[in-house]
Every structure is written in structure tokens, then in C-alpha cells.
């Protein structure tokens, strides 16, 4: 394969979550076809992160129509710098959590049409969980207004609904950026309904325990105020 072999390379490390130096620990090159005619070359290299020592297999493809030093690279496992990480929501129902996880998996697997369909199903499930009535998804989203006074959130949800229609009904694959934005909108909604409510209830409980208690008056003197703090 044209170009000199290198012993070190900077790659994104899935374990370190950043670009790190990798050291080549082994290589193998296969040539397909003949040198006189059209031929293709595949070179496999095993790179080891010099930080965490986790390995990654690199496949480099080259043919004579490509310029020297120009290769097509694939990595196994695939590099995850653009992958989304599923978030955890304390009060999310198991069925909704499963749909959410599957949508994230579809996005990371570049199955964008299935991801859009999953996000729409998740939004339908949220409306059902909140007892929102309506003959279609549009009216159900409008029904969320009682929980979401911010009209921008409702507007964003409607925009997501149309993307879901295009993807499922017209088999039009959405763009990665559109799906990523839709996931962000849904995660904000999940955070509002199933995480912030949990945290606010915890805060109310802490404040309840910290509320000063008024002792009854006795003949020995006036009532005393006792502040009770929750245990550490």
C-alpha cells in the first residue's frame, strides 16, 4: 500500500472519551486482483490506546484510482464520538424507557427512519401517560399546554410531529441533525415530567423536615421554637 507505515496515530478512544495517542501492535495487508490490472488493497492494523490500553481494529482500503495517502478507513468497534448516550429518568415508566432506549440505539446505528418512528411513539406514550385526550397527535400535543406553559416547547413538539409523519408515512429518511434535535426536544420533555418532578418532591420533603416546630407553652415560660434538621 502506498505511503510509509506509522507506529503511532491519534484516534478517538471510546473508553477515554477523547482523542488519544494509539500504538500499532500488529498489521496485515491483503491484495486482491493483480498489480498489472485493477487491484484493491486492505490493510488491517491493531491500535492500542496508550492511555487506557483498550484496542481498536482499523481497516484501511486503497485502489489505484485513489491518490497516494488517500484511504477509506473503518474502525471496529465503531468510534463513538458522535454517538448519543441514553439518559436516566427516575420516574419514567418501563415501557416508555424501553422505547426511548431503542430510539437512541437506532440513532447510533444510523437507522434514522426507525429512530423518528420511535420518538413519535414515545411522544404518544407520554401523552397517554399524562391522560391527554385527542383524536390525533396534533390535538394531544396541544393538550400538553396545561403542563407546559412555554409555547416554544409546544411549537417544537409540533415540528417534531411533522418530521415523524414524513419519515413513517412518506418513507422519507430524516437528516441526522433533525433527528438529533428531535431527541433533544424529547429529552427536555422527559426531564420536565419524569426527573424534575422527582427532584422537586425531594426538595419539598427536605423543607418539610426543616420547618420550625412550635412547642406548647408551659408554666415554666414561653413557647420555644425548635428547628429540626434532617439527618445527614
C-alpha positions in Angstrom: 0.0 0.0 0.0 1.4 3.4 -0.9 2.7 5.5 2.0 5.0 4.6 4.8 3.9 2.6 7.8 3.3 4.5 11.0 3.7 3.2 14.5 1.7 5.8 16.3 -1.6 7.5 15.5 -4.1 9.8 17.2 -7.6 8.3 17.3 -10.7 8.8 19.3 -10.8 6.4 22.2 -14.3 5.1 23.2 -13.0 4.4 26.7 -11.1 7.6 27.4 -13.9 9.7 25.6 -11.3 11.8 23.8 -8.6 11.7 21.0 -5.5 9.9 22.4 -2.3 8.5 21.1 -2.5 4.9 19.9 0.4 2.5 19.2 0.3 -0.1 16.4 0.7 -3.6 17.8 0.2 -5.6 14.6 -0.8 -5.3 10.9 -1.8 -7.4 8.0 -2.2 -6.4 4.3 -4.2 -8.3 1.7 -4.0 -7.6 -2.1 -7.0 -8.6 -4.3 -6.5 -8.8 -8.0 -3.2 -8.3 -9.8 -0.8 -5.4 -9.8 -1.0 -5.2 -13.7 -4.7 -4.9 -13.6 -7.2 -3.2 -11.2 -6.4 -4.4 -7.7 -7.5 -3.4 -4.3 -5.6 -3.5 -1.0 -6.9 -3.9 2.5 -4.7 -3.3 5.5 -5.7 -4.2 9.0 -4.0 -2.6 12.0 -4.5 -3.3 15.7 -4.1 0.0 17.6 -3.8 0.1 21.4 -4.6 3.3 23.3 -1.5 4.5 25.2 -3.8 5.7 28.0 -6.3 3.0 28.8 -4.7 0.2 26.7 -8.1 -0.6 25.0 -7.7 -1.9 21.4 -9.4 -0.9 18.1 -9.1 -2.7 14.7 -8.5 -0.4 11.8 -9.4 -1.4 8.2 -7.7 0.8 5.5 -8.9 0.4 1.9 -7.0 1.6 -1.2 -7.1 1.1 -5.0 -5.1 2.7 -7.9 -7.8 5.3 -8.6 -7.1 6.8 -5.2 -4.3 9.3 -4.6 -1.3 8.3 -2.6 -2.0 8.6 1.1 -5.8 8.6 0.4 -7.6 5.7 2.2 -11.0 4.8 3.3 -11.0 3.9 7.0 -13.3 1.8 9.1 -12.9 1.0 12.8 -14.2 -1.9 14.9 -15.7 -1.2 17.3 -17.0 1.9 15.6 -15.7 5.2 17.1 -18.4 6.7 19.3 -17.5 10.4 19.4 -20.8 11.2 17.6 -22.9 8.7 19.5 -25.6 9.7 21.9 -25.7 8.4 25.4 -29.1 7.5 26.8 -30.1 9.4 29.9 -31.7 8.0 33.0 -35.1 9.3 34.3 -36.1 8.4 37.8 -39.9 8.1 37.3 -40.1 7.1 33.6 -42.4 4.1 33.1 -40.6 0.9 31.9 -42.4 0.8 28.6 -41.6 4.4 27.8 -38.0 3.9 28.9 -37.7 0.9 26.6 -38.9 3.0 23.6 -36.5 5.8 24.5 -33.6 3.4 24.7 -34.5 1.8 21.4 -34.7 5.2 19.7 -31.2 6.1 20.9 -29.9 2.7 19.7 -31.5 3.4 16.3 -29.9 6.8 16.1 -26.4 5.5 17.0 -26.9 2.7 14.4 -27.8 5.3 11.7 -31.4 3.8 11.4 -32.9 7.3 11.3 -36.3 6.4 10.0 -36.8 3.9 12.7 -35.5 6.4 15.3 -38.0 9.0 14.1 -40.8 6.5 14.4 -39.7 5.5 17.9 -39.6 9.1 19.0 -43.1 9.7 17.7 -44.3 6.6 19.6 -42.6 7.8 22.7 -44.4 11.2 22.4 -47.7 9.3 22.0 -46.9 7.3 25.1 -46.1 10.4 27.2 -49.4 11.9 26.2 -51.2 8.7 27.2 -49.3 8.6 30.5 -50.4 12.2 31.2 -54.1 11.3 30.4 -54.1 13.7 27.4 -57.1 13.1 25.2 -57.3 13.7 21.4 -58.2 12.2 18.1 -54.7 12.6 16.7 -51.2 13.6 17.8 -51.7 17.2 17.0 -54.5 17.7 19.5 -52.7 15.6 22.1 -49.6 17.9 21.8 -51.9 20.9 22.2 -53.3 19.2 25.3 -49.8 19.3 26.9 -50.2 23.1 27.1 -51.7 22.7 30.6 -48.4 21.2 31.8 -46.1 23.2 29.5 -46.9 27.0 29.7 -43.9 27.7 27.4 -45.4 28.0 23.9 -42.0 27.4 22.3 -41.9 23.9 23.7 -45.3 23.1 22.1 -44.2 24.6 18.8 -41.0 22.4 18.8 -43.1 19.4 19.6 -45.4 20.1 16.6 -42.3 20.4 14.4 -41.2 17.0 15.6 -44.6 15.5 14.9 -44.4 16.6 11.2 -40.9 15.0 10.9 -42.4 11.8 12.2 -45.2 11.9 9.6 -42.7 12.4 6.8 -40.5 9.6 8.0 -43.2 7.0 8.6 -45.9 7.8 6.1 -43.8 9.0 3.1 -40.8 6.9 3.8 -38.6 10.0 3.7 -35.5 9.4 5.8 -34.8 12.5 8.1 -31.4 14.0 8.3 -29.2 13.2 11.3 -29.2 16.7 12.6 -33.0 16.8 12.5 -33.3 13.6 14.5 -30.7 14.8 17.0 -32.7 17.9 17.6 -35.9 15.9 18.0 -34.2 13.7 20.5 -33.1 16.8 22.4 -36.7 18.1 22.5 -38.0 14.7 23.8 -35.3 14.6 26.4 -36.3 18.0 27.6 -39.8 16.8 27.9 -38.8 13.7 29.7 -36.7 15.7 32.1 -39.6 18.0 32.8 -42.1 15.3 33.5 -40.1 12.4 35.0 -37.0 13.9 36.5 -37.6 17.5 37.7 -40.9 16.4 39.4 -38.9 13.8 41.3 -36.3 16.3 42.4 -38.9 18.9 43.4 -40.7 16.3 45.6 -37.4 15.5 47.3 -36.9 19.3 47.9 -40.4 19.6 49.4 -39.7 16.7 51.7 -36.5 18.3 52.9 -38.2 21.6 53.5 -41.0 19.9 55.4 -38.5 18.3 57.7 -36.6 21.6 58.2 -39.8 23.5 59.0 -39.5 25.0 62.6 -41.7 23.3 65.2 -43.5 25.4 67.8 -43.6 23.8 71.2 -46.5 24.3 73.6 -46.4 26.9 76.3 -45.7 25.7 79.8 -45.9 27.3 83.2 -42.1 27.4 83.2 -42.0 30.0 80.5 -43.0 30.9 76.9 -43.1 28.5 74.0 -39.8 27.7 72.4 -39.1 27.3 68.6 -37.2 24.2 67.7 -35.6 23.8 64.3 -35.4 20.2 63.2 -32.9 19.3 60.5 -33.0 16.1 58.5 -30.3 13.5 59.3 -27.1 13.6 57.3 
